Amino acid sequence: MQLIEDINQLKSLFLNPDNKIHVYGAGYQATKFFQNFDNCNNLKGYLKKIEDILVTDLKGNPEKLHGIPVRRCNKLILDERDCIFLAVDECIKGQITDHLKDCKAVLIELDFYTMVYRDIYHCIKSFVSEFSIISPCINQPLSDSAERVVWGCWWQGEDSAPDMVKACWESQRQNLPENVRHVIITKKNYEQYITIPDIILEKWEEGKILTAHLTDFIRMSLLYKYGGLWLDADVLVLDKLPKECWELPLYTWHFDMTLFASETLWIIGFFAAKQGSILCKFVMEAFLYYFSIFDRINYYLMMDFFISICTKEIPGILEQFQMIPYNNEMAMRLIHHLHEPFSDEKFREYCEGSFLQVLTWKESGYENDSVFQNIIRTYVPR
């Protein structure tokens, strides 16, 4: 088994004209494999080199996945030029490797998160080595802020937001603790709160920075300058926001899982920090450093890897994450049932154990009786 953890190693494998590239597995892990590539601007083109998706049995599998044909694996025709990426659950990986052990093909395990982490770290290595937790910077906190705020953003303006976004905002407002303000940042009002350097705005106007990544910078700038809680526009809040959002150094969802080559877990769509947070300063400045050198983002989730780098390089940051109590493990459950006919019993079942749900605002043919439409009717009366 060959383990790939380096971007250049991966590129060499794909660029070798003698190699025949396959993916083994057509389930969730395979879908995730392709999504990871789609989220990388510097890797998308390599997917064209994948000849097919191999499975042990065609029964129950699709004819194609990501536009690539799904075929039953024939070990007898595989040779040393065949490179097979394993994209299967851990519980069956041993079974698959045993099945393929007699063939001549090269089996490959791609550690995607470690590979991306290393590539992004290399891009900002100089910044990391010179980062100072005390040096003045843009959006510097001017004084201790006693005001508690829930922040959000819809760059085009609140009136232009889709109905699901307006529903989520209303759910957030209904569940604010006492004396907490709800502020939506837009293109028209951002200057009242933070400074966005011209280099960032120019790259956004040129289409080199997506609005999602501009929002990432806005998020960390606000939390560093003022502190508070950030909620994405598609976060539905179902119960009062807990006091820990304003009392702990950091607060986000937390349960037994790790992501982004780190030793902890977070979701930037539900992220709280104290004013002057070193983590937020690090990520905000890393963003500026990156765009002082590069024109475009190679990885859609780059901000998450900045956070991961910070947890490993800056003392005390990982411990701040580890202070967060267990919460919202099921916050991504309801999104998978938005097409279903609404049932109060099922809705409570899907949301049980979490005080918020991360949804999607993108409408996609939802029927009038669907969970999606019911949420809108509940919070945005006609």
Phi, psi and omega per residue, in radians:
M1 nan 2.228 3.101
Q2 -1.735 2.219 3.117
L3 -1.740 2.202 3.106
I4 -1.903 2.127 3.111
E5 -2.263 0.161 -3.054
D6 -2.246 2.319 -3.068
I7 -1.085 -0.665 -3.128
N8 -1.232 -0.592 3.061
Q9 -1.105 -0.725 3.117
L10 -1.146 -0.784 -3.133
K11 -1.085 -0.718 3.138
S12 -1.060 -0.703 3.139
L13 -1.097 -0.779 -3.121
F14 -1.245 -0.565 -3.055
L15 -1.468 -0.207 3.097
N16 -1.230 1.988 -3.057
P17 -1.127 -0.318 -3.120
D18 -1.433 -0.311 -3.079
N19 -1.379 2.481 3.001
K20 -1.972 2.073 -2.969
I21 -1.718 2.294 3.086
H22 -2.308 2.779 2.979
V23 -2.106 2.339 3.112
Y24 -1.792 2.092 3.134
G25 2.042 2.438 -3.118
A26 -2.269 0.401 -3.127
G27 -1.813 -2.588 -3.066
Y28 -1.034 -0.787 -3.095
Q29 -1.128 -0.588 3.084
A30 -1.191 -0.737 3.082
T31 -1.041 -0.744 3.111
K32 -1.124 -0.664 3.103
F33 -0.993 -0.833 -3.127
F34 -1.247 -0.626 3.081
Q35 -1.081 -0.702 3.110
N36 -1.050 -0.746 3.113
F37 -1.158 -0.709 -3.140
D38 -1.102 -0.490 -3.137
N39 -1.440 0.056 -3.110
C40 -2.097 1.901 -3.110
N41 -1.085 -0.461 -3.117
N42 -1.551 0.051 -3.115
L43 -2.173 -0.234 -3.023
K44 -0.923 -0.736 -3.061
G45 -1.124 -0.388 -3.093
Y46 -1.239 -0.386 -3.126
L47 -1.072 -0.436 3.130
K48 -1.128 -0.346 -3.120
K49 -1.459 -0.171 3.134
I50 -1.319 2.070 -3.035
E51 -1.331 -0.715 -3.098
D52 -2.875 3.000 3.070
I53 -1.977 2.127 -3.057
L54 -1.682 2.473 3.072
V55 -2.398 2.783 3.115
T56 -1.268 -0.652 -3.104
D57 -2.488 2.322 -3.129
L58 -1.242 -0.384 -3.083
K59 -1.084 2.232 3.123
G60 1.457 -0.015 3.130
N61 -1.868 2.679 3.135
P62 -1.265 2.820 3.075
E63 -1.245 -0.577 3.115
K64 -2.437 2.690 3.014
L65 -2.423 2.174 -3.087
H66 1.033 0.531 3.129
G67 1.363 0.126 -3.093
I68 -1.906 2.319 -3.080
P69 -1.118 2.477 3.072
V70 -1.725 2.210 -3.076
R71 -2.292 2.638 3.052
R72 -1.248 2.334 -3.091
C73 -1.251 2.199 3.064
N74 -1.976 1.748 -3.054
K75 -1.075 -0.482 -3.026
L76 -1.189 -0.408 -3.097
I77 -1.736 0.009 3.137
L78 -1.483 2.442 3.078
D79 -2.322 -2.979 -3.030
E80 -1.186 -0.196 3.095
R81 -1.485 -0.249 -3.138
D82 -1.427 2.184 3.127
C83 -2.008 2.071 -3.022
I84 -1.996 2.006 3.035
F85 -1.421 2.173 3.093
L86 -1.435 2.104 3.129
A87 -2.244 1.159 -3.087
V88 -2.330 2.836 3.102
D89 -1.128 2.625 -3.120
E90 -1.005 -0.583 -3.054
C91 -1.165 -0.346 3.133
I92 -2.051 0.052 -3.097
K93 -1.075 -0.729 3.120
G94 -1.090 -0.679 3.116
Q95 -1.106 -0.714 -3.133
I96 -1.212 -0.750 3.135
T97 -1.130 -0.623 3.056
D98 -1.112 -0.701 3.140
H99 -1.094 -0.589 -3.045
L100 -1.750 0.025 -2.985
K101 -1.115 -0.447 -3.100
D102 -1.525 -0.156 -3.120
C103 -1.524 2.874 -3.065
K104 -1.565 -0.067 -3.092
A105 -1.153 2.717 3.074
V106 -1.576 2.079 3.100
L107 -1.556 2.358 -3.029
I108 -2.211 2.310 2.980
E109 -1.931 2.104 -3.116
L110 -1.718 2.010 3.027
D111 -1.553 1.499 -2.983
F112 -1.104 -0.819 -3.090
Y113 -1.090 -0.752 3.124
T114 -1.123 -0.705 3.126
M115 -1.063 -0.834 -3.130
V116 -1.187 -0.720 3.103
Y117 -0.947 -0.865 -3.093
R118 -1.117 -0.683 -3.125
D119 -1.169 -0.765 3.131
I120 -1.198 -0.709 3.099
Y121 -1.015 -0.742 3.117
H122 -1.048 -0.635 -3.123
C123 -1.180 -0.532 -3.067
I124 -2.070 0.349 -3.062
K125 -0.988 -0.745 -3.134
S126 -1.123 -0.711 3.099
F127 -1.061 -0.807 -3.096
V128 -1.038 -0.759 -3.079
S129 -1.194 -0.424 -3.080
E130 -1.851 -0.021 -3.074
F131 -1.075 2.346 3.108
S132 -2.104 2.290 -3.127
I133 -1.331 -0.230 -3.053
I134 -1.978 -0.170 -3.094
S135 -1.217 2.480 3.087
P136 -1.071 2.639 -3.122
C137 -2.666 3.109 3.075
I138 -1.103 2.615 3.127
N139 0.999 0.651 -3.137
Q140 -1.127 2.308 3.031
P141 -1.051 2.275 -3.077
L142 -1.587 -0.552 3.130
S143 -2.810 2.855 3.085
D144 -1.087 2.265 -3.111
S145 -1.783 2.091 3.109
A146 -1.468 -0.279 -3.104
E147 -1.271 2.415 3.092
R148 -1.844 2.312 -3.009
V149 -2.361 2.470 2.860
V150 -1.799 2.127 -3.093
W151 -1.764 2.586 3.002
G152 -2.631 3.105 -3.122
C153 -2.651 2.374 2.874
W154 -2.445 1.700 -2.899
W155 -0.970 -0.633 -3.077
Q156 -1.318 -0.215 -3.117
G157 2.019 2.537 -3.055
E158 -1.042 -0.684 -3.081
D159 -1.121 -0.441 -3.097
S160 -1.542 -0.029 -3.086
A161 -1.223 2.516 3.063
P162 -1.111 2.827 -3.093
D163 -1.039 -0.644 -3.134
M164 -1.148 -0.633 3.080
V165 -1.122 -0.776 3.116
K166 -1.092 -0.626 3.095
A167 -1.136 -0.773 3.138
C168 -1.127 -0.732 3.085
W169 -1.026 -0.751 -3.137
E170 -1.122 -0.682 3.105
S171 -1.127 -0.632 3.103
Q172 -1.154 -0.772 -3.126
R173 -1.136 -0.638 -3.129
Q174 -1.196 -0.335 -3.066
N175 -2.018 0.387 3.051
L176 -1.286 2.395 2.976
P177 -1.132 2.939 -3.138
E178 -1.077 2.436 3.085
N179 1.122 0.568 3.026
V180 -2.009 2.292 -3.102
R181 -1.710 2.578 3.124
H182 -1.961 2.064 -3.054
V183 -2.181 2.222 3.071
I184 -1.850 2.138 3.127
I185 -1.508 2.369 3.114
T186 -2.325 3.043 3.097
K187 -1.072 -0.511 -3.080
K188 -1.444 -0.441 -3.023
N189 -2.030 -0.031 -3.009
Y190 -1.055 -0.541 -3.092
E191 -1.166 -0.294 3.064
Q192 -1.241 -0.312 -2.978
Y193 -2.078 -0.773 -3.046
I194 -2.469 2.952 3.027
T195 -1.850 2.266 3.009
I196 -1.953 2.016 -3.084
P197 -1.011 2.613 -3.117
D198 -0.992 -0.637 -3.100
I199 -1.062 -0.601 3.134
I200 -1.292 -0.804 3.140
L201 -1.110 -0.696 3.129
E202 -1.118 -0.748 3.127
K203 -1.164 -0.604 3.068
W204 -1.143 -0.792 -3.137
E205 -1.111 -0.527 3.116
E206 -1.445 -0.063 -3.139
G207 1.429 0.186 -3.138
K208 -1.472 -0.365 3.054
I209 -2.091 2.220 3.079
L210 -1.260 2.707 3.076
T211 -1.021 -0.582 3.115
A212 -1.060 -0.679 -3.126
H213 -1.381 -0.565 2.993
L214 -1.058 -0.727 3.100
T215 -1.100 -0.625 3.075
D216 -1.023 -0.764 3.121
F217 -1.140 -0.753 3.113
I218 -1.036 -0.775 -3.128
R219 -0.968 -0.944 -3.062
M220 -1.233 -0.548 3.100
S221 -1.152 -0.783 3.128
L222 -1.111 -0.788 -3.109
L223 -1.171 -0.627 3.107
Y224 -1.202 -0.780 -3.045
K225 -1.301 -0.682 -3.027
Y226 -2.064 -0.429 -2.937
G227 1.331 3.115 3.136
G228 2.135 -2.866 -3.103
L229 -2.089 2.289 3.039
W230 -1.755 2.274 3.018
L231 -2.180 2.214 3.064
D232 -1.114 2.839 -3.066
A233 -1.226 -0.216 3.129
D234 -1.939 0.428 3.094
V235 -1.721 2.061 3.115
L236 -1.628 2.137 -3.121
V237 -1.785 2.247 -2.988
L238 -1.940 -0.144 -3.131
D239 -2.675 2.942 -3.103
K240 -0.997 2.359 3.101
L241 -1.169 2.358 -3.020
P242 -1.296 2.687 -3.111
K243 -1.121 -0.412 -3.138
E244 -1.058 -0.380 3.115
C245 -1.038 -0.489 -3.103
W246 -1.956 -0.145 -3.067
E247 -1.756 -0.561 -3.125
L248 -1.533 2.742 3.105
P249 -1.023 -0.674 3.075
L250 -2.426 2.639 3.034
Y251 -2.612 2.297 3.082
T252 -2.783 -3.045 3.111
W253 -1.199 2.681 -3.052
H254 -2.683 2.167 3.035
F255 -2.812 -3.036 -2.971
D256 -1.381 1.411 3.136
M257 -2.862 2.636 3.048
T258 -2.245 2.648 -3.124
L259 -2.503 2.845 2.993
F260 1.047 0.652 3.102
A261 1.030 0.509 3.109
S262 -1.902 -3.079 3.076
E263 -1.909 0.355 -3.111
T264 -2.643 -2.830 -2.982
L265 -2.587 2.553 3.045
W266 -2.808 2.973 2.968
I267 -2.460 2.136 -2.991
I268 -1.282 -0.200 3.070
G269 -1.363 -0.176 3.101
F270 -2.480 1.542 -2.916
F271 -2.534 2.157 3.135
A272 -2.090 2.603 3.121
A273 -2.670 2.690 3.045
K274 -1.305 2.652 3.031
Q275 -0.968 2.370 -3.131
G276 1.380 0.256 -3.130
S277 -0.930 2.220 3.115
I278 -1.119 -0.659 3.095
L279 -1.023 -0.849 -3.103
C280 -1.135 -0.658 3.071
K281 -1.076 -0.810 -3.129
F282 -1.024 -0.880 -3.070
V283 -1.158 -0.748 3.112
M284 -1.040 -0.812 -3.116
E285 -1.269 -0.584 3.075
A286 -1.092 -0.693 3.094
F287 -1.038 -0.834 -3.139
L288 -1.131 -0.725 3.115
Y289 -1.069 -0.810 -3.110
Y290 -0.993 -0.803 -3.080
F291 -1.416 -0.102 2.964
S292 -1.354 -0.263 -3.109
I293 -1.988 -0.724 -3.036
F294 -1.946 2.667 -3.139
D295 -1.549 -0.562 -3.008
R296 -2.335 2.746 3.058
I297 -1.566 2.222 3.102
N298 -1.416 -0.501 -3.026
Y299 -2.125 2.142 -3.094
Y300 -1.007 -0.617 -3.081
L301 -1.682 0.533 -3.072
M302 -0.998 -0.676 -3.124
M303 -1.029 -0.661 3.114
D304 -1.132 -0.617 3.125
F305 -1.312 -0.509 2.981
F306 -1.048 -0.755 3.109
I307 -1.090 -0.778 -3.141
S308 -1.045 -0.779 3.113
I309 -1.046 -0.727 -3.138
C310 -1.091 -0.690 -3.137
T311 -1.116 -0.445 -3.111
K312 -1.654 -0.484 -2.996
E313 -1.772 -0.429 -3.075
I314 -1.891 2.025 -3.098
P315 -0.991 2.387 3.040
G316 1.645 -0.311 -3.074
I317 -1.248 -0.784 3.111
L318 -1.023 -0.706 -3.136
E319 -1.110 -0.574 3.089
Q320 -1.128 -0.676 3.054
F321 -1.156 -0.684 -3.081
Q322 -1.233 -0.258 3.072
M323 -1.329 -0.303 -3.035
I324 -1.261 2.256 3.109
P325 -1.254 2.783 3.078
Y326 -0.937 2.305 3.074
N327 -2.872 2.564 2.915
N328 1.015 0.670 3.102
E329 -1.086 -0.488 -3.079
M330 -1.769 0.407 -3.050
A331 -1.253 -0.159 3.104
M332 -1.913 0.352 -3.065
R333 -1.493 -0.783 -3.043
L334 -1.096 -0.559 -3.081
I335 -1.018 -0.465 -3.124
H336 -1.437 0.005 -3.074
H337 -2.210 0.275 -3.048
L338 -1.169 -0.433 3.133
H339 -1.397 -0.303 -3.040
E340 -1.209 2.653 2.985
P341 -1.041 2.406 -3.064
F342 -1.201 2.351 3.007
S343 -2.399 2.216 -3.114
D344 -1.037 -0.697 -3.133
E345 -1.125 -0.812 -3.140
K346 -1.151 -0.689 -3.135
F347 -1.035 -0.806 3.122
R348 -1.106 -0.660 3.127
E349 -1.102 -0.795 -3.109
Y350 -1.148 -0.520 -3.055
C351 -1.692 -0.097 -3.052
E352 -1.027 2.339 3.063
G353 1.564 -0.040 3.127
S354 -2.355 2.421 3.137
F355 -1.602 0.042 3.018
L356 -2.596 2.841 3.074
Q357 -2.340 2.337 3.080
V358 -1.579 2.042 -3.039
L359 -1.945 -2.757 3.003
T360 -2.376 2.448 3.111
W361 -1.596 -0.119 -3.062
K362 -1.362 2.066 -3.127
E363 -1.360 2.390 -3.054
S364 -2.536 1.105 3.057
G365 1.188 0.622 3.134
Y366 -1.302 2.305 3.104
E367 -1.208 2.798 -3.085
N368 -1.087 -0.501 -3.121
D369 -1.647 0.178 -3.079
S370 -1.291 2.833 3.048
V371 -1.015 -0.730 -3.138
F372 -0.970 -0.912 -3.095
Q373 -1.212 -0.550 3.123
N374 -1.161 -0.670 3.095
I375 -1.050 -0.760 3.135
I376 -1.105 -0.792 3.141
R377 -1.078 -0.619 -3.111
T378 -1.160 -0.723 -3.018
Y379 -1.853 -0.255 3.113
V380 -2.245 1.338 -3.116
P381 -1.040 2.474 3.118
R382 -1.385 nan nan
